[in-house]
Amino acid sequence: MFGKYDPADFLKKRYNLKGWKAEAVDWGVGFLEAALFYFVILPLVLGTYPPAVVVQTCSMTGTYNVGDVAVLMGTSFDALSAPEITTSSLQYSVYPDDIRNQTQKLVFADGQELAVQTTGDIVLHLSPISGEQIIHRAIAKVTTPTGRYLLTKGDTNPLPDSAKIECAEWTETPEGRSCTALQQKVRSTCSSADAGWPGCISVPIPEEAILGKSVLTIPLVGHVKMLFTHIITLGHGYPGPLWC
């Protein structure tokens, strides 16, 4: 990174380091240079942090595979590409409301409808429900009296991230109440208080909570990071399949 003014060479000459000590200095300086590039230079150039994320699930198959790296750029709500709607409430239901089918349209509380498309920008946000970073497609830019929000969805997920699954009928079992898939319907919108509720990957995203949009994909190189994490965490680097 520093050309002929290499800090590693300076340290090795300054302290007359040879053998494993010189090699350790090379590795240490290389690590610091990589960290400086990722944590300082890239965020400044791209206007967001993190500047890139590793895709770890199959929710965006067709666009991303597990192990792909999505490079991000800072963006604004106005600059994002997604269908727009102005409505009186963030509450919506989906059609069809059977969780076994792909959502075709959103039906808002005031009766307005919005078709779900796969042409919007792909954005990163931090879910207040799971605490995890989610990189999914923007399916709606919603303007309400309380602010502007983004609705997102994984292309291969049947439901939007903020869709709340409710049970049409509970069945009593020896283990307690249960709800079969045939009885589950999508009837409302998640809030940050719905942690653990079926569905509810995230909530409608306030415009200030958007971390960035995807501008470039680097295929599969994220497996290096995932493998390293898998080793140092004793088996927790791969939350899903290795390939979609």
C-alpha positions, 0 to 999 in steps of 0.5 A: 500500500505504501510503495517504496516507503514500506513500513515493514521494510523500515521496521526490519532495517531499523531493528535488524530483524531477520528470519521469523521475526521479519516474517512476523513483521510482514504479516503484522503490517499487511494485516494493519494495511488491510484493516486500514483499507477496509475500515477507513479508506473504503467507507470514505470512498463508498460513503457507508459502513460496512463497505461490503457484506458476505451473503450467508443464506439463499434468500436472494438466489438468482442474484446472490449465492452463499459466499458472494460478497456484496459491495455497498455504496451509501445512498439516500431514500430518494435515490433508491429505486422501488415502487412508491406509495403514500398511505395513512398507515404502515399496516398492510396485509399480503395477497395471497395470505397463505404463507405457502405462496409467493406474495403478489401484492401488498394491501394497505390499511386504507385499501391501496394495493401495490404489486410486489416486483423484483426490480428494486435496488438491493439494500442493507439494513440492521434488523431491530428484531434479530440484530442481524444485517439483512441484504434484501430487495426494496419492494416499496418506498412508503410515505406516511404521516409519521415518516418515510419507510422502506419495505424489503423482501428476499426474492426467494422468500414467500413473504416481505421481511416485515410481514407478521404471521398470525394463526387463524385457529389454534389447536390444543395439543399435549405439548400446548397450543400449536398452529399448522401451516394451513392455518397460518395467515399473514394479517399485519405488519411487524413492529420492533416489539415482535421479536420471536413472532412468526415471520417478522424478519425485520420491520419497515425500515425508517429512511435514516436506518438504510445502510447502503445499496448493493453496487457490485458482486464478487462471487464466492470469495466470502467463503474464505471469511466464513470458513475462518469464522467457522474454525475460530467459532468451532462450527458457527461460521455457516448458518445455512447451506454452502451453496444454493 
